Amino acid sequence: MQFGLTYTTDFIEKDYSFWAKRLIARSRINLLVLWYLNIENDTKDLYFFINSPGRWVISGVAIYNTMQIVQPDVHTICMGLAASMGSFLLAGGEIPKRLAFPHARVMICQPASSFYEAQTRELILEVEELLKLRKSLTRVYVQRTGKPLWVVSEDMERDVFMLATEAQAHGIVDLVAVK
């Protein structure tokens, strides 16, 4: 048995892989639940509660697309944190049915890559795909928030954290819950 950094790194990678698989499985479950509820009663509004650190852009886009296609209105409610893809899904709710709790935080940013040690050719393909994703996400934010393209593009250059009221002013949510 080997001890030290190599052993620890292997453990972290295995643990990370386990959690990544669980998150992807949850995304699939969210999709299935949205479709099931749509089939079960397509006139009853759906409520999508968000407390998410983000990540998993492709799975998030699949959930967003499903939210746009299902017949009932999808209310999005940020309970704690809606970061990265979480904020994208929050903005994707039916306008004006997007809500944040008073002490919720919202963060928008650009999509990131997970291939830091890839071969050069793979890295170039990854960057091209990231640029396409960024352009697509930016277009949706512009459409859903009503902000100009230059504002959304500038905000996505870095992590922008917002209070619930700031997210409302930014157009990501329509209401901040009050007692």
C-alpha positions in Angstrom: 0.0 0.0 0.0 1.4 3.4 -0.9 0.9 6.5 1.2 1.3 10.1 0.5 0.1 12.5 -2.2 -0.4 10.0 -5.0 -2.7 7.9 -2.8 -4.6 11.0 -1.7 -5.0 12.2 -5.2 -6.3 8.9 -6.4 -8.8 8.9 -3.6 -10.0 12.4 -4.4 -10.3 11.5 -8.1 -12.3 8.4 -7.3 -14.5 10.3 -4.9 -15.0 13.2 -7.4 -16.0 10.7 -10.1 -18.5 9.1 -7.7 -20.1 12.5 -7.0 -20.0 13.6 -10.6 -22.0 10.4 -11.6 -24.5 11.2 -8.8 -25.0 14.8 -10.1 -25.5 13.6 -13.6 -28.0 11.0 -12.5 -29.9 13.8 -10.6 -30.0 15.9 -13.7 -31.6 12.9 -15.6 -34.1 12.5 -12.7 -35.0 16.2 -12.9 -35.7 15.8 -16.6 -37.9 12.7 -16.0 -39.8 14.4 -13.2 -40.5 17.4 -15.4 -41.7 15.2 -18.2 -43.8 13.0 -15.9 -45.5 16.0 -14.3 -46.2 17.4 -17.7 -47.8 14.2 -18.8 -49.7 13.7 -15.5 -51.3 17.2 -15.6 -50.3 19.6 -18.3 -52.4 22.5 -16.9 -50.9 22.6 -13.3 -47.9 24.8 -12.9 -44.6 23.2 -11.9 -42.3 24.5 -9.2 -38.5 24.0 -9.6 -36.6 24.7 -6.3 -33.0 25.7 -6.8 -30.1 25.5 -4.3 -27.2 24.7 -6.6 -23.5 25.5 -6.8 -23.8 25.0 -10.6 -21.5 23.1 -13.0 -22.6 20.4 -15.5 -23.5 22.8 -18.4 -24.7 20.2 -20.8 -27.1 18.6 -18.2 -28.2 22.1 -17.2 -29.0 23.0 -20.8 -31.0 19.8 -21.1 -33.1 20.8 -18.1 -33.5 24.3 -19.4 -34.7 23.0 -22.8 -37.2 20.7 -21.0 -38.5 23.6 -18.9 -39.1 25.6 -22.1 -40.9 22.7 -23.9 -43.2 21.3 -21.2 -46.8 22.7 -21.3 -47.3 24.0 -17.8 -45.5 27.1 -16.6 -42.4 26.4 -14.6 -41.9 28.5 -11.5 -38.2 28.8 -10.5 -37.4 29.5 -6.8 -33.9 30.1 -5.5 -33.8 29.0 -1.9 -30.1 29.5 -1.1 -27.6 29.6 -3.9 -28.1 29.6 -7.7 -24.6 29.7 -9.1 -23.4 29.2 -12.6 -25.9 26.8 -14.3 -28.2 27.2 -11.3 -28.6 30.9 -12.2 -29.2 29.9 -15.8 -32.0 27.6 -14.7 -33.4 30.2 -12.4 -33.6 32.7 -15.3 -35.2 30.0 -17.4 -38.4 30.0 -15.4 -41.6 31.4 -16.7 -41.6 35.2 -16.7 -42.9 36.6 -14.2 -42.8 33.4 -12.0 -39.1 33.5 -11.1 -38.6 34.0 -7.3 -35.6 34.3 -4.9 -35.8 34.1 -1.2 -34.6 37.3 0.6 -31.2 36.0 1.6 -30.5 34.0 -1.5 -27.4 34.5 -3.6 -27.1 34.3 -7.4 -23.9 34.0 -9.4 -23.4 34.2 -13.1 -20.2 33.3 -14.9 -18.9 31.8 -18.1 -18.8 28.1 -18.7 -15.6 26.4 -17.7 -13.6 23.4 -19.0 -12.6 20.3 -17.2 -9.9 19.2 -19.6 -6.8 20.9 -18.2 -4.4 18.1 -19.1 -5.8 17.3 -22.6 -3.8 16.9 -25.7 -3.4 20.1 -27.8 -5.8 19.0 -30.5 -8.5 18.0 -27.9 -7.9 21.3 -26.1 -8.6 23.3 -29.3 -11.8 21.4 -29.9 -12.8 21.9 -26.2 -12.2 25.7 -26.5 -14.3 25.9 -29.7 -17.1 24.0 -28.0 -16.9 26.3 -24.9 -17.1 29.4 -27.1 -20.3 28.0 -28.8 -21.8 27.2 -25.4 -20.9 30.6 -24.0 -22.5 32.3 -27.1 -25.6 30.2 -26.6 -25.9 30.8 -22.9 -25.3 34.6 -23.4 -28.1 34.8 -25.9 -30.5 33.1 -23.5 -29.5 35.4 -20.6 -30.0 38.4 -22.9 -33.5 37.1 -23.9 -34.5 36.1 -20.4 -33.2 39.2 -18.5 -33.8 42.0 -21.0 -30.3 43.2 -20.5 -28.2 44.3 -23.5 -25.7 41.8 -25.0 -22.7 43.9 -23.9 -23.9 43.9 -20.2 -24.4 40.1 -20.1 -21.1 39.5 -21.9 -19.2 41.7 -19.5 -20.8 40.1 -16.5 -20.0 36.6 -17.8 -16.3 37.5 -18.0 -15.9 36.9 -14.2 -18.0 35.5 -11.3 -20.7 38.1 -10.5 -22.4 37.4 -7.1 -25.7 39.1 -6.5 -28.1 39.5 -3.6 -31.7 38.6 -4.3 -32.6 42.2 -4.9 -29.6 42.6 -7.3 -30.7 39.5 -9.2 -34.1 41.1 -9.5 -32.6 44.3 -10.9 -30.5 42.2 -13.2 -33.6 40.5 -14.6 -32.7 37.0 -13.4 -35.6 36.8 -11.0 -38.9 38.7 -11.1 -39.7 38.7 -7.4 -38.0 38.6 -4.0 -40.1 36.7 -1.5 -41.3 38.7 1.5 -43.0 37.4 4.7 
